[in-house]
């Protein structure tokens, strides 16, 4: 007997789907991407009684009509992977709206169980739901649960197991009015006779998608049978014209209205009872009157961000210092154990001082992600997006652009790649393109260690204030850049914004720890793989081809003459190391750029680090660590990188500020550039992003450095 079950979790955003996933799987989960897209894919495994369960957390979606990539991914997974059972997580407080997706599952005929989540929140609002009656009317099991605490989860899994063992699933036959129903009666026999997409989708469902003008389904039909497909499309166009002339509506709107009519008819049959007036203000609404207030809301948001940075730097400092001592100890062990030569140099300068320097910032990243997880799981981030909508419209962006900005690092610590892909939800091509080109300005998690290093080296007593100011500056520059683009190359009108605010919730410790670990582990994996590889490559570029034979002989002769003076020997070794670095491949590139970069205060070694940042911004740290450790004569007493920078004559506060600004705004990392090319459909926009961002960064960096020189 097969004792394994394939279970898929599906539901609206903020319905508690991920909370249930974490409750079921704990740490036994894997995070990756769906093939061909960067929509996050979460898989986990757990046991329930004698059953071994594989569970997949599908992207949150409001429908199964392919208007966004999340809807497409969720639908394709259900159709192609055919899970044994789909658990549809429904928000009990917003039952009518959430059941719209449920209707589409019923239309598709998937094996379904409804998890009626947040039943406690509904009870507090005086909402009583008769789950038994709802189950009878919908024809599928309905189980009340509280995903956050685990209440009802065992009963939910029992129902899921029972449904997964059923041999046949029934497809719901909703009615959509005479015009649509007559069209369906014409479409279905034609689809069946020609076996269109047979065995993949039910014929009735295919007919509905044609009427809803679903581009993916129509494309697949035209590829499979162009003649029949054209017949269907012609009839669909006739139906559309008739509805437009009689009801001033499109078929998809009529179908949606009848789905909501079906839902309302069910809820009115004794399913929902309310003890309180629906106009009553509940705790969540009262909080929102302050949190989303025009004046108080932004001030509160600024205070929360400031508190987040205070928490991050205050609590992570001792761990950062401890890791710094640990990597210093590794360097001393390697120096004592290995003979002088390329392997020793690579290990100490390329690995320990390079990639190790990036790993040294793990505590800061971890605490930052923990704080962001609190804001996200509590429901506050959605309020931040809602408040920013008014500002975004002024700068020519859509309110839906807020989340890509936040995901990209609007609260320092995100990543521009998912931010770029999150812009897919924007309907206006020009607003979407403006968002794609400006989200890389945000302070992503890769920039965070660089900002932390420079701020700690030159602005030690004001780390929180400078990080907070850097966040505000990124938003300001990104919005000004968006306004410039919308007035020039992307001119056009802004479109309206509608957003659902989730209820406030107390985050669970388990959920916070899982979210923090997921993101921190991704950072650590990148530091231990991509960053390590690039660090070693850059070490090689900074080491070879080495000094010409005649210069090496000159330094050897100088050592012989200074044999009696340890101070002179150390000075000669440092001069030789610098000469070797200058003569290396990377050194030559850095020197070639220096005539231009000097206006921003950057010397040739800084240029090398910034070039490495084109691959990944974390590499800036590892490259600086390598550049400032090559030729180190006494690794045991070597100062940390921030102290080396602070004491270097080429660096001062004006240089540090210019460097910070340049790193924050110059060209996106290579992976982000590829994402922009993929999403825009053209490498021209990717190249434009590199040129535009670097131009903005250069202008700001030169301005700041030159002002610093004038002020002394």
C-alpha positions as CSV (number, residue, x, y, z in Angstrom):
1,X,0.0,0.0,0.0
2,X,1.3,3.5,-0.9
3,X,1.7,5.4,2.3
4,X,3.0,8.7,0.8
5,X,0.9,11.8,0.0
6,X,1.6,14.8,-2.2
7,X,-0.1,17.8,-0.6
8,X,-0.3,21.4,-2.0
9,X,-1.1,24.4,0.1
10,X,-2.9,27.2,-1.8
11,X,-4.7,30.4,-0.9
12,X,-4.9,34.2,-1.0
13,X,-1.9,36.2,0.1
14,X,-1.9,36.8,3.9
15,X,-4.4,34.0,4.5
16,X,-1.9,32.1,6.7
17,X,-0.6,29.7,4.1
18,X,3.1,30.0,5.0
19,X,2.3,29.9,8.7
20,X,0.6,26.6,8.2
21,X,3.5,25.4,6.1
22,X,5.9,26.2,8.9
23,X,3.7,24.6,11.4
24,X,3.7,21.4,9.4
25,X,7.3,21.2,8.3
26,X,9.3,23.2,10.8
27,X,13.0,23.1,9.7
28,X,12.3,20.2,7.3
29,X,11.8,22.4,4.3
30,X,13.7,23.4,1.1
31,X,13.5,26.8,-0.6
32,X,14.3,27.3,-4.3
33,X,12.7,28.6,-7.4
34,X,10.2,27.2,-9.9
35,X,11.9,26.3,-13.2
36,X,12.2,29.3,-15.5
37,X,11.0,31.9,-13.0
38,X,12.2,33.3,-9.7
39,X,8.9,32.8,-7.9
40,X,9.9,31.1,-4.6
41,X,9.2,27.4,-4.3
42,X,8.9,25.9,-0.8
43,X,8.8,22.1,-0.3
44,X,8.7,20.3,3.0
45,X,8.3,16.8,4.4
46,X,6.6,15.5,7.6
47,X,4.8,12.5,8.9
48,X,1.1,12.2,9.9
49,X,0.2,8.9,11.6
50,X,1.4,6.2,9.1
51,X,1.5,8.7,6.2
52,X,4.7,10.3,4.8
53,X,3.6,13.7,3.4
54,X,5.4,15.9,0.9
55,X,3.9,19.4,1.1
56,X,4.4,22.3,-1.4
57,X,3.6,25.9,-0.5
58,X,2.2,27.4,-3.7
59,X,2.5,31.2,-4.4
60,X,-0.2,33.3,-2.9
61,X,-2.8,34.1,-5.5
62,X,-6.3,35.6,-5.7
63,X,-7.4,33.5,-8.8
64,X,-6.3,30.9,-11.3
65,X,-6.7,33.1,-14.3
66,X,-3.1,33.7,-15.6
67,X,-2.9,37.5,-15.1
68,X,0.4,37.2,-13.0
69,X,3.3,34.8,-12.8
70,X,2.2,33.7,-9.4
71,X,-1.3,32.7,-10.7
72,X,0.4,30.9,-13.7
73,X,2.9,29.0,-11.4
74,X,0.2,27.9,-9.0
75,X,-2.1,26.7,-11.8
76,X,0.6,25.0,-13.8
77,X,1.7,23.1,-10.7
78,X,-1.8,21.9,-9.9
79,X,-2.3,20.7,-13.5
80,X,1.2,19.3,-14.3
81,X,2.2,17.8,-10.9
82,X,-1.4,16.7,-9.9
83,X,-1.0,16.7,-6.1
84,X,-3.1,14.1,-4.3
85,X,-4.9,16.8,-2.4
86,X,-5.0,20.6,-2.3
87,X,-5.5,22.3,1.0
88,X,-7.1,25.7,0.3
89,X,-6.3,28.1,3.2
90,X,-9.2,30.5,3.7
91,X,-9.2,33.6,5.9
92,X,-12.4,33.1,8.1
93,X,-12.6,36.9,8.7
94,X,-12.8,37.6,4.9
95,X,-14.6,34.5,3.9
96,X,-16.5,35.9,0.9
97,X,-13.4,37.3,-0.8
98,X,-11.3,34.2,-0.1
99,X,-13.9,31.7,-1.4
100,X,-13.5,33.3,-4.9
101,X,-10.3,31.2,-5.4
102,X,-12.1,28.2,-3.9
103,X,-14.7,28.5,-6.6
104,X,-12.0,28.2,-9.2
105,X,-10.5,25.1,-7.6
106,X,-14.0,23.6,-7.7
107,X,-14.3,24.5,-11.4
108,X,-10.9,22.9,-12.1
109,X,-12.0,19.7,-10.2
110,X,-8.9,19.3,-8.0
111,X,-9.1,17.1,-4.9
112,X,-9.9,19.8,-2.3
113,X,-10.0,20.4,1.5
114,X,-10.8,23.9,2.9
115,X,-8.8,25.0,5.9
116,X,-10.9,27.7,7.6
117,X,-8.0,29.6,9.2
118,X,-7.9,32.4,11.8
119,X,-11.2,31.2,13.3
120,X,-10.2,32.8,16.6
121,X,-10.0,36.2,14.8
122,X,-13.4,35.7,13.3
123,X,-14.9,34.8,16.8
124,X,-13.4,38.0,18.3
125,X,-15.3,39.9,15.6
126,X,-18.5,38.2,16.5
127,X,-18.5,36.0,13.3
128,X,-19.7,32.5,13.7
129,X,-19.2,30.1,10.7
130,X,-21.0,26.8,10.4
131,X,-18.2,24.7,8.9
132,X,-20.4,21.6,8.6
133,X,-23.1,23.4,6.6
134,X,-20.4,25.2,4.4
135,X,-18.9,21.7,3.7
136,X,-22.3,20.3,2.7
137,X,-23.1,23.2,0.4
138,X,-19.6,23.2,-1.3
139,X,-19.3,19.4,-1.4
140,X,-15.8,19.4,0.1
141,X,-14.5,19.0,3.7
142,X,-14.2,22.3,5.6
143,X,-12.0,22.2,8.8
144,X,-11.7,25.2,11.2
145,X,-8.1,25.8,12.2
146,X,-5.7,28.3,13.8
147,X,-2.5,27.8,11.8
148,X,-0.5,30.0,14.2
149,X,-1.1,27.7,17.2
150,X,-1.7,24.4,15.5
151,X,-5.3,24.1,16.6
152,X,-7.3,21.9,14.2
153,X,-4.3,20.9,12.1
154,X,-4.6,17.2,13.0
155,X,-8.2,17.2,11.9
156,X,-7.3,19.0,8.8
157,X,-4.6,16.4,7.9
158,X,-7.1,13.6,8.6
159,X,-9.5,15.1,6.1
160,X,-6.7,15.7,3.6
161,X,-5.7,12.0,3.8
162,X,-9.3,10.9,3.3
163,X,-9.7,13.1,0.2
164,X,-6.4,12.0,-1.3
165,X,-7.6,8.4,-1.2
166,X,-10.8,9.1,-3.2
167,X,-10.7,7.8,-6.7
168,X,-12.7,10.5,-8.5
169,X,-13.1,14.2,-8.0
170,X,-16.2,16.0,-9.0
171,X,-16.0,19.3,-11.0
172,X,-18.4,22.0,-9.8
173,X,-20.9,23.1,-12.4
174,X,-21.5,26.8,-11.6
175,X,-24.0,28.8,-13.7
176,X,-22.9,32.1,-15.3
177,X,-26.1,33.4,-16.9
178,X,-27.7,32.5,-20.2
179,X,-25.2,34.1,-22.5
180,X,-22.2,32.4,-21.0
181,X,-24.0,29.1,-20.4
182,X,-25.1,28.9,-24.0
183,X,-21.5,29.6,-25.1
184,X,-20.3,26.8,-22.9
185,X,-22.9,24.4,-24.4
186,X,-21.4,25.2,-27.8
187,X,-17.7,25.1,-26.7
188,X,-17.7,21.9,-24.6
189,X,-18.7,19.3,-27.3
190,X,-16.3,21.0,-29.8
191,X,-13.5,20.7,-27.3
192,X,-14.3,17.1,-26.5
193,X,-14.7,16.0,-30.2
194,X,-11.3,17.4,-31.1
195,X,-9.6,16.3,-27.8
196,X,-8.2,19.7,-27.2
197,X,-5.8,19.6,-24.2
198,X,-7.3,16.2,-23.4
199,X,-6.1,14.7,-20.1
200,X,-4.7,18.1,-19.0
201,X,-7.7,20.3,-18.3
202,X,-11.5,19.5,-18.0
203,X,-13.3,20.6,-21.2
204,X,-15.7,22.9,-19.3
205,X,-12.8,24.6,-17.6
206,X,-11.0,25.2,-21.0
207,X,-14.2,26.7,-22.3
208,X,-14.3,29.1,-19.4
209,X,-10.7,30.2,-19.9
210,X,-11.4,30.9,-23.6
211,X,-14.2,33.2,-22.6
212,X,-12.0,34.8,-19.9
213,X,-9.4,35.5,-22.6
214,X,-6.7,33.5,-20.9
215,X,-3.6,34.0,-23.1
216,X,-1.8,30.8,-22.0
217,X,-4.7,28.5,-22.6
218,X,-5.6,30.2,-25.9
219,X,-2.0,29.9,-27.1
220,X,-1.9,26.2,-26.2
221,X,-5.1,25.6,-28.1
222,X,-3.9,27.4,-31.2
223,X,-0.7,25.3,-31.2
224,X,-2.6,22.1,-30.8
225,X,-5.4,22.7,-33.3
226,X,-5.5,26.1,-35.1
227,X,-8.7,25.4,-37.0
228,X,-10.8,24.5,-34.0
229,X,-9.1,27.1,-31.9
230,X,-10.1,29.8,-34.5
231,X,-13.7,28.5,-34.3
232,X,-13.7,28.9,-30.6
233,X,-12.1,32.3,-30.6
234,X,-14.6,33.6,-33.2
235,X,-17.6,32.4,-31.1
236,X,-15.9,33.9,-28.0
237,X,-15.6,37.3,-29.8
238,X,-19.3,37.2,-30.7
239,X,-20.2,36.6,-27.0
240,X,-17.9,39.4,-26.0
241,X,-19.5,41.9,-28.5
242,X,-23.0,40.8,-27.4
243,X,-22.2,41.4,-23.7
244,X,-20.5,44.7,-24.4
245,X,-23.6,45.9,-26.3
246,X,-26.2,44.7,-23.9
247,X,-24.5,44.8,-20.4
248,X,-21.5,46.9,-21.1
249,X,-19.3,44.2,-19.6
250,X,-16.7,41.6,-20.7
251,X,-17.3,37.9,-20.3
252,X,-14.6,37.6,-17.5
253,X,-16.5,40.3,-15.5
254,X,-19.8,38.4,-15.9
255,X,-18.2,35.2,-14.9
256,X,-16.6,36.8,-11.8
257,X,-20.0,38.3,-10.8
258,X,-21.7,35.0,-11.0
259,X,-18.9,33.4,-8.9
260,X,-19.5,36.0,-6.2
261,X,-23.2,35.4,-6.6
262,X,-22.7,31.7,-6.0
263,X,-20.6,32.5,-2.9
264,X,-23.2,34.9,-1.4
265,X,-26.0,32.4,-2.0
266,X,-24.1,29.8,0.1
267,X,-23.1,32.2,2.9
268,X,-26.7,33.3,3.3
269,X,-27.9,29.8,3.9
270,X,-27.1,29.9,7.6
271,X,-23.4,29.5,7.1
272,X,-22.3,32.9,8.6
273,X,-23.9,34.7,11.6
274,X,-22.7,38.0,13.0
275,X,-23.1,39.1,16.6
276,X,-21.9,42.6,16.0
277,X,-22.7,45.4,13.5
278,X,-20.6,45.1,10.4
279,X,-19.7,48.8,10.7
280,X,-18.1,48.4,14.1
281,X,-14.4,49.4,14.4
282,X,-12.3,46.4,15.5
283,X,-8.9,46.5,17.1
284,X,-7.1,46.2,13.7
285,X,-9.1,49.1,12.3
286,X,-8.4,51.2,15.4
287,X,-4.6,50.6,15.0
288,X,-4.8,51.4,11.4
289,X,-6.3,54.8,12.1
290,X,-3.0,55.7,13.7
291,X,-0.5,53.5,11.7
292,X,-1.8,54.6,8.3
293,X,-2.6,58.2,9.3
294,X,-1.4,60.8,6.7
295,X,0.9,62.5,9.3
296,X,1.4,60.1,12.1
297,X,1.9,57.0,9.9
298,X,5.1,58.2,8.1
299,X,6.6,59.4,11.4
300,X,5.8,56.1,13.0
301,X,7.3,54.3,10.0
302,X,10.5,56.3,10.4
303,X,10.7,55.5,14.1
304,X,10.2,51.8,13.4
305,X,13.0,51.8,10.9
306,X,15.3,53.7,13.3
307,X,14.4,51.2,16.0
308,X,15.2,48.3,13.6
309,X,18.7,49.6,12.9
310,X,19.3,50.3,16.6
311,X,18.3,46.8,17.4
312,X,20.4,45.3,14.6
313,X,23.7,47.2,15.4
314,X,23.2,47.1,19.2
315,X,22.6,43.4,19.5
316,X,24.9,42.1,16.8
317,X,28.1,44.0,17.7
318,X,29.5,41.5,20.1
319,X,29.0,38.6,17.6
320,X,30.6,40.6,14.8
321,X,33.6,41.3,17.1
322,X,33.8,37.6,18.1
323,X,33.7,36.4,14.4
324,X,36.4,39.0,13.6
325,X,38.6,37.5,16.3
326,X,37.8,34.0,15.0
327,X,38.9,34.8,11.4
328,X,42.0,36.5,12.8
329,X,42.8,33.3,14.6
330,X,42.3,31.3,11.4
331,X,44.8,33.6,9.7
332,X,47.4,33.1,12.5
333,X,47.0,29.3,12.3
334,X,47.4,29.3,8.5
335,X,50.4,31.6,8.7
336,X,52.1,29.4,11.2
337,X,51.2,26.1,9.5
338,X,51.9,26.8,5.9
339,X,55.1,27.7,4.1
340,X,55.4,31.0,2.2
341,X,54.1,30.8,-1.3
342,X,51.0,31.2,-3.5
343,X,48.8,28.6,-1.6
344,X,49.4,30.4,1.7
345,X,48.8,33.8,0.1
346,X,45.6,32.6,-1.5
347,X,44.3,31.0,1.7
348,X,45.0,34.0,3.9
349,X,44.4,36.9,1.5
350,X,41.8,35.3,-0.8
351,X,39.8,33.1,1.5
352,X,40.2,34.1,5.1
353,X,40.4,37.9,4.6
354,X,38.2,37.8,1.4
355,X,35.2,35.5,1.8
356,X,35.8,35.3,5.5
357,X,35.3,39.0,5.8
358,X,31.9,38.6,4.2
359,X,30.9,35.9,6.6
360,X,31.9,38.1,9.4
361,X,28.8,40.2,8.8
362,X,26.4,37.2,9.2
363,X,25.3,38.4,12.7
364,X,24.2,41.8,11.3
365,X,22.4,40.1,8.4
366,X,20.7,37.7,10.8
367,X,19.4,40.4,13.2
368,X,18.3,42.5,10.3
369,X,16.3,39.7,8.8
370,X,14.8,38.8,12.2
371,X,13.5,42.4,12.5
372,X,12.1,42.4,9.0
373,X,10.4,39.0,9.7
374,X,8.7,40.6,12.7
375,X,7.4,43.5,10.6
376,X,6.3,41.1,7.8
377,X,4.6,38.5,9.9
378,X,2.8,41.1,12.0
379,X,1.2,42.7,8.9
380,X,3.0,46.0,9.3
381,X,4.9,45.8,5.9
382,X,1.6,45.9,4.0
383,X,0.7,49.1,5.9
384,X,4.0,50.6,4.9
385,X,3.2,49.8,1.3
386,X,-0.3,51.3,1.6
387,X,1.2,54.6,3.1
388,X,3.8,54.9,0.4
389,X,1.2,54.7,-2.4
390,X,0.4,58.4,-2.2
391,X,4.1,59.3,-2.5
392,X,4.7,56.8,-5.3
393,X,1.9,58.3,-7.5
394,X,3.5,61.7,-7.2
395,X,6.8,60.3,-8.6
396,X,5.0,58.5,-11.5
397,X,5.0,55.0,-10.0
398,X,2.2,52.7,-9.1
399,X,1.3,51.8,-5.5
400,X,2.1,48.1,-6.4
401,X,5.7,49.3,-6.9
402,X,6.1,49.7,-3.1
403,X,6.5,46.0,-2.5
404,X,9.2,45.5,-5.1
405,X,11.1,48.4,-3.5
406,X,10.7,46.9,0.0
407,X,11.7,43.4,-1.2
408,X,14.8,44.9,-2.9
409,X,16.0,46.5,0.3
410,X,13.7,49.5,1.1
411,X,14.3,48.2,4.6
412,X,18.0,47.3,4.2
413,X,18.6,43.6,3.8
414,X,16.5,42.6,0.8
415,X,17.5,41.6,-2.7
416,X,17.0,43.3,-6.0
417,X,16.5,40.1,-8.0
418,X,13.1,39.1,-6.4
419,X,12.3,42.9,-6.4
420,X,12.7,43.0,-10.2
421,X,10.5,39.9,-10.6
422,X,7.9,41.3,-8.1
423,X,7.3,44.1,-10.6
424,X,5.5,41.6,-12.8
425,X,2.3,42.4,-11.0
426,X,2.3,45.9,-12.5
427,X,-0.1,46.2,-15.5
428,X,1.2,49.4,-17.0
429,X,4.4,48.5,-19.1
430,X,5.9,52.0,-18.4
431,X,5.3,51.9,-14.7
432,X,6.7,48.3,-14.6
433,X,9.8,49.4,-16.5
434,X,10.4,52.4,-14.3
435,X,10.1,50.0,-11.3
436,X,12.6,47.5,-12.8
437,X,15.2,50.2,-13.4
438,X,15.0,51.8,-9.9
439,X,14.6,48.9,-7.5
440,X,18.4,48.2,-7.7
441,X,19.0,51.6,-6.0
442,X,17.7,50.0,-2.7
443,X,20.1,48.8,0.0
444,X,20.0,45.1,-0.7
445,X,21.6,42.6,1.7
446,X,24.7,42.5,-0.4
447,X,25.3,46.2,0.1
448,X,24.6,46.0,3.8
449,X,28.1,44.6,4.9
450,X,29.8,47.3,2.8
451,X,27.8,50.1,4.4
452,X,28.4,48.6,7.8
453,X,32.1,48.4,7.2
454,X,32.6,52.0,6.1
455,X,30.2,53.4,8.7
456,X,32.0,51.4,11.4
457,X,35.4,52.6,10.2
458,X,34.7,56.3,9.8
459,X,31.5,57.1,11.7
460,X,31.8,54.8,14.7
461,X,29.7,56.7,17.2
462,X,26.8,57.2,14.8
463,X,26.3,53.9,13.1
464,X,22.5,53.8,13.6
465,X,22.0,57.4,12.4
466,X,24.1,56.9,9.3
467,X,22.4,53.6,8.3
468,X,19.0,55.3,8.8
469,X,20.1,58.2,6.7
470,X,21.3,55.9,4.0
471,X,17.9,54.2,3.9
472,X,16.1,57.5,3.5
473,X,18.6,58.6,0.8
474,X,18.1,55.4,-1.2
475,X,14.3,56.0,-1.3
476,X,14.8,59.7,-2.2
477,X,17.2,59.0,-5.0
478,X,15.2,56.0,-6.4
479,X,12.0,58.1,-6.5
480,X,13.7,61.1,-8.1
481,X,15.3,58.7,-10.7
482,X,11.8,57.2,-11.3
483,X,10.3,60.7,-11.8
484,X,13.1,61.5,-14.3
485,X,12.5,58.3,-16.2
486,X,8.7,58.9,-16.2
487,X,9.2,62.4,-17.6
488,X,11.6,61.3,-20.3
489,X,12.1,57.8,-21.8
490,X,9.0,56.3,-20.0
491,X,6.5,59.2,-20.2
492,X,2.9,58.2,-19.5
493,X,-0.1,58.4,-17.0
494,X,-0.1,56.6,-13.6
495,X,-2.7,53.9,-13.0
496,X,-4.9,53.5,-9.9
497,X,-3.9,51.3,-6.9
498,X,-6.0,48.8,-4.9
499,X,-4.5,46.8,-2.0
500,X,-5.8,44.4,0.7
501,X,-4.5,45.0,4.2
502,X,-4.0,41.7,6.2
503,X,-5.1,41.6,9.8
504,X,-2.5,42.3,12.5
505,X,-1.1,39.1,14.0
506,X,1.4,38.3,16.8
507,X,4.3,36.5,15.0
508,X,5.2,33.1,16.4
509,X,8.8,32.5,17.6
510,X,9.0,29.4,15.4
511,X,7.9,31.3,12.3
512,X,10.3,34.2,13.0
513,X,13.2,31.8,13.5
514,X,12.4,29.8,10.3
515,X,12.2,33.0,8.2
516,X,15.4,34.4,9.7
517,X,17.3,31.2,9.1
518,X,16.1,30.8,5.5
519,X,17.3,34.2,4.5
520,X,20.5,34.1,6.6
521,X,21.4,30.6,5.1
522,X,20.9,32.0,1.6
523,X,23.4,34.7,2.4
524,X,25.9,32.2,3.9
525,X,25.6,29.9,1.0
526,X,26.3,32.8,-1.4
527,X,29.3,33.8,0.7
528,X,30.6,30.2,0.8
529,X,30.1,29.5,-3.0
530,X,29.8,32.5,-5.4
531,X,31.7,35.0,-3.2
532,X,34.4,32.5,-2.4
533,X,34.9,31.7,-6.1
534,X,35.0,35.4,-7.1
535,X,37.3,36.2,-4.1
536,X,39.8,33.6,-5.3
537,X,39.6,34.8,-8.9
538,X,40.2,38.4,-7.8
539,X,43.1,37.3,-5.6
540,X,44.7,35.7,-8.7
541,X,44.1,38.8,-10.7
542,X,45.7,40.8,-7.9
543,X,48.7,38.4,-7.6
544,X,49.6,37.6,-11.2
545,X,51.7,38.1,-13.3
546,X,53.8,39.4,-10.4
547,X,56.8,41.6,-10.6
548,X,59.2,41.5,-13.6
549,X,62.5,39.7,-12.9
550,X,64.5,42.9,-12.8
551,X,62.3,44.6,-10.2
552,X,62.3,41.4,-8.1
553,X,66.1,41.4,-8.2
554,X,66.2,45.1,-7.2
555,X,64.0,44.4,-4.1
556,X,66.2,41.4,-3.2
557,X,69.3,43.6,-3.4
558,X,67.6,46.2,-1.2
559,X,66.9,43.4,1.4
560,X,70.5,42.4,1.5
561,X,71.6,46.0,2.1
562,X,68.9,46.4,4.9
563,X,69.5,43.0,6.5
564,X,70.4,44.6,9.9
565,X,67.3,46.7,10.1
566,X,63.9,44.9,10.7
567,X,62.0,48.2,10.2
568,X,63.6,48.7,6.8
569,X,63.0,45.1,5.8
570,X,59.3,45.4,6.7
571,X,59.1,48.7,4.7
572,X,60.8,47.0,1.7
573,X,58.3,44.1,1.8
574,X,55.4,46.4,1.9
575,X,56.8,48.4,-1.1
576,X,57.3,45.1,-3.0
577,X,53.8,44.0,-2.2
578,X,52.3,47.3,-3.5
579,X,54.5,47.2,-6.6
580,X,53.4,43.6,-7.3
581,X,49.7,44.6,-6.8
582,X,50.2,47.6,-9.2
583,X,51.7,45.3,-11.8
584,X,48.9,42.7,-11.5
585,X,46.0,42.4,-13.9
586,X,43.6,44.0,-11.4
587,X,46.1,46.6,-10.5
588,X,46.6,47.7,-14.1
589,X,42.9,48.0,-14.5
590,X,42.5,50.0,-11.3
591,X,45.4,52.4,-12.3
592,X,43.8,52.9,-15.8
593,X,40.6,54.1,-14.2
594,X,42.2,56.2,-11.5
595,X,42.5,59.4,-13.6
596,X,38.7,59.5,-13.6
597,X,37.9,57.9,-10.2
598,X,40.2,60.4,-8.3
599,X,37.6,63.1,-8.7
600,X,35.4,60.9,-6.3
601,X,38.4,60.2,-4.1
602,X,38.9,56.6,-5.2
603,X,42.5,55.3,-5.6
604,X,43.4,52.3,-7.8
605,X,42.9,49.7,-5.0
606,X,39.4,51.0,-4.3
607,X,38.7,50.8,-8.1
608,X,39.7,47.1,-8.0
609,X,37.1,46.5,-5.2
610,X,34.4,48.4,-7.1
611,X,35.0,46.4,-10.3
612,X,34.6,43.2,-8.3
613,X,31.2,44.6,-7.1
614,X,29.9,44.3,-10.6
615,X,29.7,40.6,-10.0
616,X,28.2,40.8,-6.5
617,X,28.3,43.7,-4.1
618,X,29.6,41.5,-1.2
619,X,32.8,41.0,-3.2
620,X,33.7,44.6,-2.5
621,X,34.4,43.6,1.1
622,X,36.4,40.5,0.2
623,X,38.4,42.4,-2.5
624,X,39.2,45.2,-0.1
625,X,40.3,42.6,2.5
626,X,42.5,41.0,-0.1
627,X,44.0,44.2,-1.5
628,X,44.8,45.5,2.0
629,X,46.3,42.2,3.3
630,X,48.5,41.2,0.3
631,X,52.1,41.5,1.4
632,X,51.2,41.6,5.1
633,X,54.4,40.8,7.0
634,X,53.0,40.1,10.4
635,X,49.5,38.5,10.1
636,X,49.4,37.9,13.9
637,X,49.3,41.6,14.5
638,X,47.3,42.6,11.5
639,X,44.6,45.1,12.2
640,X,41.0,44.4,11.1
641,X,40.0,45.8,7.7
642,X,38.0,48.7,9.1
643,X,41.1,49.9,11.1
644,X,43.3,49.5,8.0
645,X,41.0,51.7,6.0
646,X,40.6,54.3,8.8
647,X,44.4,54.6,9.0
648,X,45.1,54.6,5.3
649,X,46.2,58.0,4.0
650,X,44.0,57.6,0.9
651,X,40.9,57.4,3.0
652,X,39.1,60.1,4.9
653,X,35.5,60.9,5.8
654,X,34.8,62.6,2.5
655,X,36.2,59.6,0.6
656,X,34.2,57.3,2.8
657,X,30.9,59.2,2.1
658,X,31.6,59.3,-1.6
659,X,32.4,55.5,-1.5
660,X,29.2,54.8,0.4
661,X,27.1,56.7,-2.1
662,X,28.8,55.1,-5.1
663,X,28.3,51.6,-3.7
664,X,24.6,52.3,-2.9
665,X,23.7,53.5,-6.4
666,X,26.1,52.2,-9.1
667,X,25.4,49.4,-11.5
668,X,23.3,46.4,-10.3
669,X,25.1,43.1,-9.7
670,X,25.3,40.8,-12.6
671,X,22.4,38.5,-11.5
672,X,20.1,41.6,-11.2
673,X,21.2,42.8,-14.7
674,X,20.2,39.3,-16.1
675,X,16.9,39.6,-14.3
676,X,16.2,43.0,-15.8
677,X,17.0,41.7,-19.2
678,X,14.7,38.8,-18.8
679,X,11.8,40.8,-17.4
680,X,12.1,43.6,-19.9
681,X,12.7,41.2,-22.8
682,X,15.7,43.2,-24.0
683,X,19.4,43.4,-23.1
684,X,19.2,47.1,-24.1
685,X,17.3,47.9,-20.9
686,X,19.8,45.9,-18.9
687,X,22.7,47.9,-20.5
688,X,20.7,51.1,-19.9
689,X,20.4,50.1,-16.2
690,X,24.2,49.7,-15.9
691,X,24.9,53.0,-17.6
692,X,22.1,55.0,-15.9
693,X,22.8,53.8,-12.4
694,X,26.5,54.2,-12.7
695,X,26.1,57.7,-14.1
696,X,23.8,58.7,-11.1
697,X,26.3,57.1,-8.6
698,X,29.3,58.9,-10.2
699,X,27.6,62.3,-10.2
700,X,26.6,62.0,-6.6
701,X,30.0,60.6,-5.4
702,X,32.0,63.3,-7.2
703,X,29.8,66.0,-5.9
704,X,30.0,64.8,-2.3
705,X,33.8,64.3,-2.4
706,X,34.4,67.7,-4.0
707,X,32.2,69.4,-1.4
708,X,34.1,67.5,1.3
709,X,37.4,68.9,-0.1
710,X,36.0,72.5,-0.1
711,X,34.8,72.2,3.5
712,X,38.2,70.8,4.5
